[in-house]
Amino acid sequence: MDAEVVVLPYPAQGHINPAAALAETLALRGLRVALITTTALSKTATFHHTPATPIAIHHLSDGHERATQPETTEAYLARLEANLSRSLAAFLDERGQVKAVVYDSIMPWVLDIAHERGLLGAVFFTQSCSVSAVYYHLKQGLVRLPYDQGSATDLPALPPLRPRHLPSFAHVDSQRTTVDFLGRQFDNLERADWIFFNSFHKLESQVLEWMAKQWPVKAVGPTYLLLQKRKRLVSNHIISLFEPKQDEACREWLDARGSGSVVYVSFGSLAPLRKEQMEELAHGLAMSNCPFLWVVRASEMDKLQPLTSFDLERGLVVEWCHQPQVLAHRAVACFVSHCGWNSTLEALSHGVPLVAMGQLYDQPTNAMFVEDVWGFGIGVRAREDGIVGREEIAMRVKQVVEGDEGIELKKNACKWKGLADEAVEQGGTSSTNIDEFVSTLTKIE
């Protein structure tokens, strides 16, 4: 088959994984696929690229390898667009059979590069439809910063959102820069040939149907689950910015624990925890009396140093792990999570209930949906200083692991697992949307 698709994720772990899974899914359906990463990323990432991985990985310059000093957010984004747009244009000009470019929604300028060359453009949103809708209304001015603390926000096709449920930019130095950056996702959306979301129809049916009246949107997720079903694999990371060095130790530790007994704890690749919050979390886990597997990034490990071994004696602390493999393990009872979208989808897809501790950006909104809409998790309540106390953490963990409420949460998690499986199986909504995309490209002369 001559049709080739170029897939260009934003160079951050939470964006790369779902895009890479989509790329390999397209390749397994017969397309030739080129997955683009940056030259700078190629020097630090681990590539799990074997002959069985039917995609070609290419590295293009975004100018970062020539940077000599720290950059502001504004400077980084300007440099990324200026350099990567030139590199991508040259790359596409050298390719003979490219039919379409699939690109991350936060790089809308890619669409112009594709269209200028007569190529089709497919934008890929790696966040939920619901959060993306909130970002759209922020751009349109229907939601304003700072949020009105006295009332809920009513938006089309979404439940009422209290201020604590709306996207948080508290950790960002320049809120307006970040909000404007996120708003750019919608600048040329009406000109995109396809609009893909890493979600599935039954999970977000109302907001998807509202979006479909504005744009040609299609749910194609969870993309990692699409690939997992196709390859019959539990772990399918192609590119890892954090290399798991303790996978065997994790498996052995989990194997030695009873079924449904372990609390898995991870706050993803980006969200930082304040030192005070790290301490409260450690004590809260100890107070729960549950064994726990806690992922603490290397950059965060120094926050644990003041804690005594007693605080952590019931658990295993690692710098990184293959999360889908952990969530699939029989020993895992619940997941204490920041509720990043990838983590939320992975928990749901494995039927694992959440203790939701949203931190920044989309995470508070995802956490609200987990608790109040989808019903497979329970949220925590922070103190006035923004810290979630140890007693609160211990109580919520025990509710999920031991209480009657935990039985209902597990039941709902398993329900959503079944619906996610249904979406990615042959004939399911996400699988069918992928098949239609592939069929369209293969018919183009």
Stockholm file with secondary structure:
# STOCKHOLM 1.0

chainA/1-445         MDAEVVVLPYPAQGHINPAAALAETLALRGLRVALITTTALSKTATFHHTPATPIAIHHLSDGHERATQPETTEAYLARLEANLSRSLAAFLDERGQVKAVVYDSIMPWVLDIAHERGLLGAVFFTQSCSVSAVYYHLKQGLVRLPYDQGSATDLPALPPLRPRHLPSFAHVDSQRTTVDFLGRQFDNLERADWIFFNSFHKLESQVLEWMAKQWPVKAVGPTYLLLQKRKRLVSNHIISLFEPKQDEACREWLDARGSGSVVYVSFGSLAPLRKEQMEELAHGLAMSNCPFLWVVRASEMDKLQPLTSFDLERGLVVEWCHQPQVLAHRAVACFVSHCGWNSTLEALSHGVPLVAMGQLYDQPTNAMFVEDVWGFGIGVRAREDGIVGREEIAMRVKQVVEGDEGIELKKNACKWKGLADEAVEQGGTSSTNIDEFVSTLTKIE
#=GR chainA/1-445 SS CCCEEEEECCSSHHHHHHHHHHHHHHHHTTCEEEEEEEHHHHTTSEECCCTTSCSEEEEECCSGGGCCSCCCHHHHHHHHHHHHHHHHHHHHHHCSSEEEEEEETTCTHHHHHHHHTTCEEEEEECSCHHHHHHHHHHHHTSSCSSCCTTSCBCCTTSCCBCGGGSCBCTTCSCHHHHHHHHHGGGSSGGGCSEEEESSCTTTSHHHHHHHHTTSCEEECCCHHHHHHHHHTCSCCCSEESSCCSCHHHHHHHHHTSCTTCEEEEECTTTCCCCHHHHHHHHHHHHHHTCCEEEECCGGGGGGTTTSCHHHHTTEEEESCCCHHHHHTSTTEEEEEECCCHHHHHHHHHTTCCEEECCCSBTHHHHHHIIIIISCSEEECCCCTTSCCCHHHHHHHHHHHHTSHHHHHHHHHHHHHHHHHHHHHSTTSHHHHHHHHHHHHHHHCC
#=GC SS_cons         CCCEEEEECCSSHHHHHHHHHHHHHHHHTTCEEEEEEEHHHHTTSEECCCTTSCSEEEEECCSGGGCCSCCCHHHHHHHHHHHHHHHHHHHHHHCSSEEEEEEETTCTHHHHHHHHTTCEEEEEECSCHHHHHHHHHHHHTSSCSSCCTTSCBCCTTSCCBCGGGSCBCTTCSCHHHHHHHHHGGGSSGGGCSEEEESSCTTTSHHHHHHHHTTSCEEECCCHHHHHHHHHTCSCCCSEESSCCSCHHHHHHHHHTSCTTCEEEEECTTTCCCCHHHHHHHHHHHHHHTCCEEEECCGGGGGGTTTSCHHHHTTEEEESCCCHHHHHTSTTEEEEEECCCHHHHHHHHHTTCCEEECCCSBTHHHHHHIIIIISCSEEECCCCTTSCCCHHHHHHHHHHHHTSHHHHHHHHHHHHHHHHHHHHHSTTSHHHHHHHHHHHHHHHCC
//
